[in-house]
Amino acid sequence: MTRRIIAGYTATEAGADAVALAARLALASDSSLHLVVVLPGEERSVITPPDAAYDRYLREQAEQWLTDAAASLPASVRVRTHVRFGESFAAGLIESAHDVGASHIVVGAANGGLRGRHRLGTVASELLHSSDVPVVLAPEGARRIDPESGITRITAAIGTRAGADLLLEESLALATATGAELRLVSLVAIDLPAGIAANESAALHADEVFVHARSALPKGAETEAVVGLGDSIEEAVSHLSWEPGEIAVVGSSRLARPRRLFLGSTAAKMLHELPVPMIVVPRTRKKKKEAQ
């Protein structure tokens, strides 16, 4: 079955970041890319009643944006474009992902973010609190990376709480599909006060985490394991090495409803310093119907 990736597109720099990252992920994992623009659905405010001529113009403009975006990609990318109507941009992307059986939804950071960093807009925030499909956040500047440059490493931020095994499974599957290395990072105990005792406690906990994680991986799976230390989550993330072609994978908060995302406090803090794309994985798996 062919893998499929959804990219939420707007004619902005953030939209270009999403498309470029989605194309790089699609090429690396031998997936097809579906570019989606979501327009307001029929249910709209009485202040802005339906106007057939305006709706037709808006659809034509959206189709042109998609055509231009697709034309900017390497010929090696298998790409399709879709104009969809929905209650919100995020809802339309989730529905599109269900329709095509997508493995991931990719969106860009909000306009105005620092280069190489994340700044969540309303669409990303809504997705991170409602999607049952893994969401990929493209940092500002992702459009400047060649889609054909590949994915070099998948870093899974792991713990021992419920959902950790699924996070490992998703990370290993992505590393296998893209030919990337797999790295395990423990961020659980890194916000302890500085000091020898704290460092020893963090190291012991990391060992426990890594033993648990490796027991859940297939025999022979090669992984690197590192622990980040710092006075805060942000500092620990900044102390880790990050490759230009890397993607970080985190699990949804335990507060999330079954098969839904909810961005936890650790992941939210990571975003402040993370210089690479982040994938947020739902706590539980939803069985997908094979797309036609």
Contacts in CASP RR format, 6 or more apart in sequence:
PFRMAT RR
TARGET T0000
AUTHOR 0000-0000-0000
METHOD contacts of the structure
MODEL  1
MTRRIIAGYTATEAGADAVALAARLALASDSSLHLVVVLPGEERSVITPP
DAAYDRYLREQAEQWLTDAAASLPASVRVRTHVRFGESFAAGLIESAHDV
GASHIVVGAANGGLRGRHRLGTVASELLHSSDVPVVLAPEGARRIDPESG
ITRITAAIGTRAGADLLLEESLALATATGAELRLVSLVAIDLPAGIAANE
SAALHADEVFVHARSALPKGAETEAVVGLGDSIEEAVSHLSWEPGEIAVV
GSSRLARPRRLFLGSTAAKMLHELPVPMIVVPRTRKKKKEAQ
1 290 0 8 1.000
2 30 0 8 1.000
2 31 0 8 1.000
2 32 0 8 1.000
3 26 0 8 1.000
3 29 0 8 1.000
3 30 0 8 1.000
3 31 0 8 1.000
3 32 0 8 1.000
3 103 0 8 1.000
3 177 0 8 1.000
4 31 0 8 1.000
4 32 0 8 1.000
4 33 0 8 1.000
4 34 0 8 1.000
4 100 0 8 1.000
4 101 0 8 1.000
4 102 0 8 1.000
4 103 0 8 1.000
4 291 0 8 1.000
5 22 0 8 1.000
5 25 0 8 1.000
5 26 0 8 1.000
5 29 0 8 1.000
5 31 0 8 1.000
5 32 0 8 1.000
5 33 0 8 1.000
5 34 0 8 1.000
5 102 0 8 1.000
5 103 0 8 1.000
5 104 0 8 1.000
5 106 0 8 1.000
6 22 0 8 1.000
6 34 0 8 1.000
6 36 0 8 1.000
6 93 0 8 1.000
6 96 0 8 1.000
6 97 0 8 1.000
6 100 0 8 1.000
6 102 0 8 1.000
6 104 0 8 1.000
6 105 0 8 1.000
6 106 0 8 1.000
6 133 0 8 1.000
7 15 0 8 1.000
7 18 0 8 1.000
7 19 0 8 1.000
7 21 0 8 1.000
7 22 0 8 1.000
7 23 0 8 1.000
7 33 0 8 1.000
7 34 0 8 1.000
7 35 0 8 1.000
7 36 0 8 1.000
7 105 0 8 1.000
7 106 0 8 1.000
7 107 0 8 1.000
8 15 0 8 1.000
8 18 0 8 1.000
8 19 0 8 1.000
8 22 0 8 1.000
8 35 0 8 1.000
8 36 0 8 1.000
8 37 0 8 1.000
8 38 0 8 1.000
8 89 0 8 1.000
8 93 0 8 1.000
8 105 0 8 1.000
8 106 0 8 1.000
8 107 0 8 1.000
8 108 0 8 1.000
8 123 0 8 1.000
9 15 0 8 1.000
9 18 0 8 1.000
9 19 0 8 1.000
9 35 0 8 1.000
9 36 0 8 1.000
9 37 0 8 1.000
9 65 0 8 1.000
9 66 0 8 1.000
9 69 0 8 1.000
10 37 0 8 1.000
10 65 0 8 1.000
11 65 0 8 1.000
11 68 0 8 1.000
11 69 0 8 1.000
12 111 0 8 1.000
13 111 0 8 1.000
13 140 0 8 1.000
13 141 0 8 1.000
13 143 0 8 1.000
14 107 0 8 1.000
14 108 0 8 1.000
14 109 0 8 1.000
14 110 0 8 1.000
14 111 0 8 1.000
14 138 0 8 1.000
14 140 0 8 1.000
15 69 0 8 1.000
15 107 0 8 1.000
15 108 0 8 1.000
15 143 0 8 1.000
16 69 0 8 1.000
16 72 0 8 1.000
16 143 0 8 1.000
17 108 0 8 1.000
17 109 0 8 1.000
17 138 0 8 1.000
17 139 0 8 1.000
17 140 0 8 1.000
17 141 0 8 1.000
17 142 0 8 1.000
17 143 0 8 1.000
18 106 0 8 1.000
18 107 0 8 1.000
18 108 0 8 1.000
18 138 0 8 1.000
18 142 0 8 1.000
19 35 0 8 1.000
19 69 0 8 1.000
19 72 0 8 1.000
19 73 0 8 1.000
19 143 0 8 1.000
20 138 0 8 1.000
20 142 0 8 1.000
20 143 0 8 1.000
20 144 0 8 1.000
20 145 0 8 1.000
20 147 0 8 1.000
21 106 0 8 1.000
21 108 0 8 1.000
21 136 0 8 1.000
21 138 0 8 1.000
21 142 0 8 1.000
21 145 0 8 1.000
21 277 0 8 1.000
22 33 0 8 1.000
22 35 0 8 1.000
22 104 0 8 1.000
22 106 0 8 1.000
22 136 0 8 1.000
22 138 0 8 1.000
23 33 0 8 1.000
23 73 0 8 1.000
23 74 0 8 1.000
23 77 0 8 1.000
23 79 0 8 1.000
23 147 0 8 1.000
24 145 0 8 1.000
24 146 0 8 1.000
24 147 0 8 1.000
24 148 0 8 1.000
24 149 0 8 1.000
24 150 0 8 1.000
24 151 0 8 1.000
25 31 0 8 1.000
25 104 0 8 1.000
25 106 0 8 1.000
25 136 0 8 1.000
25 151 0 8 1.000
25 178 0 8 1.000
25 247 0 8 1.000
26 32 0 8 1.000
26 33 0 8 1.000
26 77 0 8 1.000
26 78 0 8 1.000
27 74 0 8 1.000
27 76 0 8 1.000
27 77 0 8 1.000
27 147 0 8 1.000
27 148 0 8 1.000
27 150 0 8 1.000
28 150 0 8 1.000
28 151 0 8 1.000
28 177 0 8 1.000
28 178 0 8 1.000
28 179 0 8 1.000
28 180 0 8 1.000
29 151 0 8 1.000
29 174 0 8 1.000
29 177 0 8 1.000
29 178 0 8 1.000
30 177 0 8 1.000
31 78 0 8 1.000
31 103 0 8 1.000
32 78 0 8 1.000
32 79 0 8 1.000
32 80 0 8 1.000
33 73 0 8 1.000
33 77 0 8 1.000
33 78 0 8 1.000
33 79 0 8 1.000
33 80 0 8 1.000
34 79 0 8 1.000
34 80 0 8 1.000
34 81 0 8 1.000
34 82 0 8 1.000
34 96 0 8 1.000
34 100 0 8 1.000
34 102 0 8 1.000
35 66 0 8 1.000
35 69 0 8 1.000
35 70 0 8 1.000
35 79 0 8 1.000
35 80 0 8 1.000
35 81 0 8 1.000
35 82 0 8 1.000
36 81 0 8 1.000
36 82 0 8 1.000
36 83 0 8 1.000
36 84 0 8 1.000
36 92 0 8 1.000
36 93 0 8 1.000
36 96 0 8 1.000
37 62 0 8 1.000
37 65 0 8 1.000
37 66 0 8 1.000
37 81 0 8 1.000
37 82 0 8 1.000
37 83 0 8 1.000
37 84 0 8 1.000
38 84 0 8 1.000
38 85 0 8 1.000
38 86 0 8 1.000
38 88 0 8 1.000
38 89 0 8 1.000
38 91 0 8 1.000
38 92 0 8 1.000
38 93 0 8 1.000
38 96 0 8 1.000
39 55 0 8 1.000
39 58 0 8 1.000
39 59 0 8 1.000
39 62 0 8 1.000
39 83 0 8 1.000
39 84 0 8 1.000
39 85 0 8 1.000
39 86 0 8 1.000
40 85 0 8 1.000
40 86 0 8 1.000
41 85 0 8 1.000
41 86 0 8 1.000
41 87 0 8 1.000
42 50 0 8 1.000
42 85 0 8 1.000
43 87 0 8 1.000
44 50 0 8 1.000
59 83 0 8 1.000
62 83 0 8 1.000
63 81 0 8 1.000
63 83 0 8 1.000
66 81 0 8 1.000
66 82 0 8 1.000
66 83 0 8 1.000
67 81 0 8 1.000
69 81 0 8 1.000
70 79 0 8 1.000
70 81 0 8 1.000
73 79 0 8 1.000
73 147 0 8 1.000
74 147 0 8 1.000
74 148 0 8 1.000
76 148 0 8 1.000
77 147 0 8 1.000
82 96 0 8 1.000
84 92 0 8 1.000
84 95 0 8 1.000
84 96 0 8 1.000
85 92 0 8 1.000
86 92 0 8 1.000
86 95 0 8 1.000
88 123 0 8 1.000
88 126 0 8 1.000
89 123 0 8 1.000
89 126 0 8 1.000
90 123 0 8 1.000
90 126 0 8 1.000
90 127 0 8 1.000
90 130 0 8 1.000
90 131 0 8 1.000
91 126 0 8 1.000
91 130 0 8 1.000
93 105 0 8 1.000
93 107 0 8 1.000
93 123 0 8 1.000
93 127 0 8 1.000
93 131 0 8 1.000
94 105 0 8 1.000
94 127 0 8 1.000
94 130 0 8 1.000
94 131 0 8 1.000
94 132 0 8 1.000
94 133 0 8 1.000
96 102 0 8 1.000
97 105 0 8 1.000
97 131 0 8 1.000
97 133 0 8 1.000
98 133 0 8 1.000
99 291 0 8 1.000
100 291 0 8 1.000
101 288 0 8 1.000
101 289 0 8 1.000
101 290 0 8 1.000
101 291 0 8 1.000
102 133 0 8 1.000
103 133 0 8 1.000
103 134 0 8 1.000
104 133 0 8 1.000
104 134 0 8 1.000
104 135 0 8 1.000
104 136 0 8 1.000
104 279 0 8 1.000
105 127 0 8 1.000
105 131 0 8 1.000
105 133 0 8 1.000
105 134 0 8 1.000
105 135 0 8 1.000
105 136 0 8 1.000
106 135 0 8 1.000
106 136 0 8 1.000
106 138 0 8 1.000
107 123 0 8 1.000
107 124 0 8 1.000
107 127 0 8 1.000
107 135 0 8 1.000
107 136 0 8 1.000
107 137 0 8 1.000
107 138 0 8 1.000
108 124 0 8 1.000
108 137 0 8 1.000
108 138 0 8 1.000
108 139 0 8 1.000
108 142 0 8 1.000
109 117 0 8 1.000
109 118 0 8 1.000
109 119 0 8 1.000
109 120 0 8 1.000
109 121 0 8 1.000
109 124 0 8 1.000
109 137 0 8 1.000
109 138 0 8 1.000
109 139 0 8 1.000
109 140 0 8 1.000
110 119 0 8 1.000
110 120 0 8 1.000
110 121 0 8 1.000
110 122 0 8 1.000
110 124 0 8 1.000
112 119 0 8 1.000
112 140 0 8 1.000
113 119 0 8 1.000
113 140 0 8 1.000
114 140 0 8 1.000
115 140 0 8 1.000
115 141 0 8 1.000
116 139 0 8 1.000
116 140 0 8 1.000
116 141 0 8 1.000
116 142 0 8 1.000
116 275 0 8 1.000
117 139 0 8 1.000
117 140 0 8 1.000
117 272 0 8 1.000
117 273 0 8 1.000
117 274 0 8 1.000
117 275 0 8 1.000
118 137 0 8 1.000
118 139 0 8 1.000
118 140 0 8 1.000
118 271 0 8 1.000
118 272 0 8 1.000
118 274 0 8 1.000
118 278 0 8 1.000
119 140 0 8 1.000
120 128 0 8 1.000
120 137 0 8 1.000
120 271 0 8 1.000
124 135 0 8 1.000
124 137 0 8 1.000
127 135 0 8 1.000
127 261 0 8 1.000
128 135 0 8 1.000
128 261 0 8 1.000
128 262 0 8 1.000
128 263 0 8 1.000
128 280 0 8 1.000
129 260 0 8 1.000
129 261 0 8 1.000
129 262 0 8 1.000
129 263 0 8 1.000
130 260 0 8 1.000
130 261 0 8 1.000
131 260 0 8 1.000
131 261 0 8 1.000
131 282 0 8 1.000
132 259 0 8 1.000
132 260 0 8 1.000
132 261 0 8 1.000
132 282 0 8 1.000
132 286 0 8 1.000
133 282 0 8 1.000
134 170 0 8 1.000
134 279 0 8 1.000
134 280 0 8 1.000
134 281 0 8 1.000
134 282 0 8 1.000
135 261 0 8 1.000
135 279 0 8 1.000
135 280 0 8 1.000
136 247 0 8 1.000
136 277 0 8 1.000
136 278 0 8 1.000
136 279 0 8 1.000
137 271 0 8 1.000
137 277 0 8 1.000
137 278 0 8 1.000
137 279 0 8 1.000
137 280 0 8 1.000
138 277 0 8 1.000
139 274 0 8 1.000
139 275 0 8 1.000
139 276 0 8 1.000
139 277 0 8 1.000
142 277 0 8 1.000
145 244 0 8 1.000
145 245 0 8 1.000
149 244 0 8 1.000
149 245 0 8 1.000
150 178 0 8 1.000
150 245 0 8 1.000
151 174 0 8 1.000
151 178 0 8 1.000
151 179 0 8 1.000
151 180 0 8 1.000
151 245 0 8 1.000
151 246 0 8 1.000
151 247 0 8 1.000
152 180 0 8 1.000
152 181 0 8 1.000
152 243 0 8 1.000
152 244 0 8 1.000
152 245 0 8 1.000
152 246 0 8 1.000
153 180 0 8 1.000
153 181 0 8 1.000
153 182 0 8 1.000
153 183 0 8 1.000
153 243 0 8 1.000
153 245 0 8 1.000
153 246 0 8 1.000
153 247 0 8 1.000
154 171 0 8 1.000
154 174 0 8 1.000
154 175 0 8 1.000
154 178 0 8 1.000
154 180 0 8 1.000
154 181 0 8 1.000
154 182 0 8 1.000
154 183 0 8 1.000
154 246 0 8 1.000
154 247 0 8 1.000
154 249 0 8 1.000
155 183 0 8 1.000
155 184 0 8 1.000
155 185 0 8 1.000
155 242 0 8 1.000
155 246 0 8 1.000
155 247 0 8 1.000
155 248 0 8 1.000
155 249 0 8 1.000
155 276 0 8 1.000
156 167 0 8 1.000
156 168 0 8 1.000
156 171 0 8 1.000
156 182 0 8 1.000
156 183 0 8 1.000
156 184 0 8 1.000
156 185 0 8 1.000
156 213 0 8 1.000
156 248 0 8 1.000
156 249 0 8 1.000
156 250 0 8 1.000
157 185 0 8 1.000
157 186 0 8 1.000
157 187 0 8 1.000
157 248 0 8 1.000
157 249 0 8 1.000
157 250 0 8 1.000
157 251 0 8 1.000
157 266 0 8 1.000
157 267 0 8 1.000
157 270 0 8 1.000
158 164 0 8 1.000
158 167 0 8 1.000
158 168 0 8 1.000
158 184 0 8 1.000
158 185 0 8 1.000
158 186 0 8 1.000
158 209 0 8 1.000
158 210 0 8 1.000
158 213 0 8 1.000
159 186 0 8 1.000
159 188 0 8 1.000
159 209 0 8 1.000
159 212 0 8 1.000
159 213 0 8 1.000
160 188 0 8 1.000
160 208 0 8 1.000
160 209 0 8 1.000
160 212 0 8 1.000
161 254 0 8 1.000
162 254 0 8 1.000
162 283 0 8 1.000
163 251 0 8 1.000
163 283 0 8 1.000
163 284 0 8 1.000
164 212 0 8 1.000
164 213 0 8 1.000
164 216 0 8 1.000
165 216 0 8 1.000
166 281 0 8 1.000
166 282 0 8 1.000
166 283 0 8 1.000
166 284 0 8 1.000
166 285 0 8 1.000
167 249 0 8 1.000
167 250 0 8 1.000
167 251 0 8 1.000
167 281 0 8 1.000
168 213 0 8 1.000
168 216 0 8 1.000
168 217 0 8 1.000
169 216 0 8 1.000
170 249 0 8 1.000
170 279 0 8 1.000
170 281 0 8 1.000
171 182 0 8 1.000
171 249 0 8 1.000
172 182 0 8 1.000
172 217 0 8 1.000
172 218 0 8 1.000
172 221 0 8 1.000
174 180 0 8 1.000
174 247 0 8 1.000
174 249 0 8 1.000
174 279 0 8 1.000
175 181 0 8 1.000
175 182 0 8 1.000
180 247 0 8 1.000
181 222 0 8 1.000
181 224 0 8 1.000
182 221 0 8 1.000
182 222 0 8 1.000
182 223 0 8 1.000
182 224 0 8 1.000
183 223 0 8 1.000
183 224 0 8 1.000
183 225 0 8 1.000
183 226 0 8 1.000
184 209 0 8 1.000
184 210 0 8 1.000
184 213 0 8 1.000
184 214 0 8 1.000
184 223 0 8 1.000
184 224 0 8 1.000
184 225 0 8 1.000
184 226 0 8 1.000
185 225 0 8 1.000
185 226 0 8 1.000
185 227 0 8 1.000
185 228 0 8 1.000
185 240 0 8 1.000
186 202 0 8 1.000
186 205 0 8 1.000
186 206 0 8 1.000
186 209 0 8 1.000
186 210 0 8 1.000
186 225 0 8 1.000
186 226 0 8 1.000
186 227 0 8 1.000
186 228 0 8 1.000
187 228 0 8 1.000
187 233 0 8 1.000
187 236 0 8 1.000
187 237 0 8 1.000
187 266 0 8 1.000
187 270 0 8 1.000
188 205 0 8 1.000
188 206 0 8 1.000
188 209 0 8 1.000
189 201 0 8 1.000
189 202 0 8 1.000
189 205 0 8 1.000
189 206 0 8 1.000
190 202 0 8 1.000
190 227 0 8 1.000
190 228 0 8 1.000
190 229 0 8 1.000
190 230 0 8 1.000
190 232 0 8 1.000
190 233 0 8 1.000
190 236 0 8 1.000
191 230 0 8 1.000
191 231 0 8 1.000
191 232 0 8 1.000
191 233 0 8 1.000
191 236 0 8 1.000
192 198 0 8 1.000
192 201 0 8 1.000
192 202 0 8 1.000
193 231 0 8 1.000
194 230 0 8 1.000
194 231 0 8 1.000
199 229 0 8 1.000
202 227 0 8 1.000
202 228 0 8 1.000
202 229 0 8 1.000
203 227 0 8 1.000
206 225 0 8 1.000
206 227 0 8 1.000
210 225 0 8 1.000
213 223 0 8 1.000
213 225 0 8 1.000
214 221 0 8 1.000
214 223 0 8 1.000
214 225 0 8 1.000
217 223 0 8 1.000
226 240 0 8 1.000
228 236 0 8 1.000
228 237 0 8 1.000
228 239 0 8 1.000
228 240 0 8 1.000
229 236 0 8 1.000
229 239 0 8 1.000
230 236 0 8 1.000
230 239 0 8 1.000
232 269 0 8 1.000
233 266 0 8 1.000
233 269 0 8 1.000
233 270 0 8 1.000
234 269 0 8 1.000
234 270 0 8 1.000
234 272 0 8 1.000
234 273 0 8 1.000
235 273 0 8 1.000
237 269 0 8 1.000
237 270 0 8 1.000
237 272 0 8 1.000
237 273 0 8 1.000
237 274 0 8 1.000
238 273 0 8 1.000
242 274 0 8 1.000
242 275 0 8 1.000
242 276 0 8 1.000
243 276 0 8 1.000
244 276 0 8 1.000
245 276 0 8 1.000
246 276 0 8 1.000
247 276 0 8 1.000
247 277 0 8 1.000
247 278 0 8 1.000
247 279 0 8 1.000
248 270 0 8 1.000
248 274 0 8 1.000
248 276 0 8 1.000
248 277 0 8 1.000
248 278 0 8 1.000
248 279 0 8 1.000
249 278 0 8 1.000
249 279 0 8 1.000
249 281 0 8 1.000
250 266 0 8 1.000
250 267 0 8 1.000
250 270 0 8 1.000
250 278 0 8 1.000
250 279 0 8 1.000
250 280 0 8 1.000
250 281 0 8 1.000
251 267 0 8 1.000
251 280 0 8 1.000
251 281 0 8 1.000
251 282 0 8 1.000
251 283 0 8 1.000
252 260 0 8 1.000
252 261 0 8 1.000
252 262 0 8 1.000
252 263 0 8 1.000
252 264 0 8 1.000
252 280 0 8 1.000
252 281 0 8 1.000
252 282 0 8 1.000
252 283 0 8 1.000
253 262 0 8 1.000
253 263 0 8 1.000
253 264 0 8 1.000
253 265 0 8 1.000
253 267 0 8 1.000
254 283 0 8 1.000
255 262 0 8 1.000
255 264 0 8 1.000
256 262 0 8 1.000
256 282 0 8 1.000
256 283 0 8 1.000
258 283 0 8 1.000
258 284 0 8 1.000
259 282 0 8 1.000
259 283 0 8 1.000
259 284 0 8 1.000
259 285 0 8 1.000
259 286 0 8 1.000
260 282 0 8 1.000
260 283 0 8 1.000
261 280 0 8 1.000
261 282 0 8 1.000
263 280 0 8 1.000
267 278 0 8 1.000
267 280 0 8 1.000
270 278 0 8 1.000
271 278 0 8 1.000
END
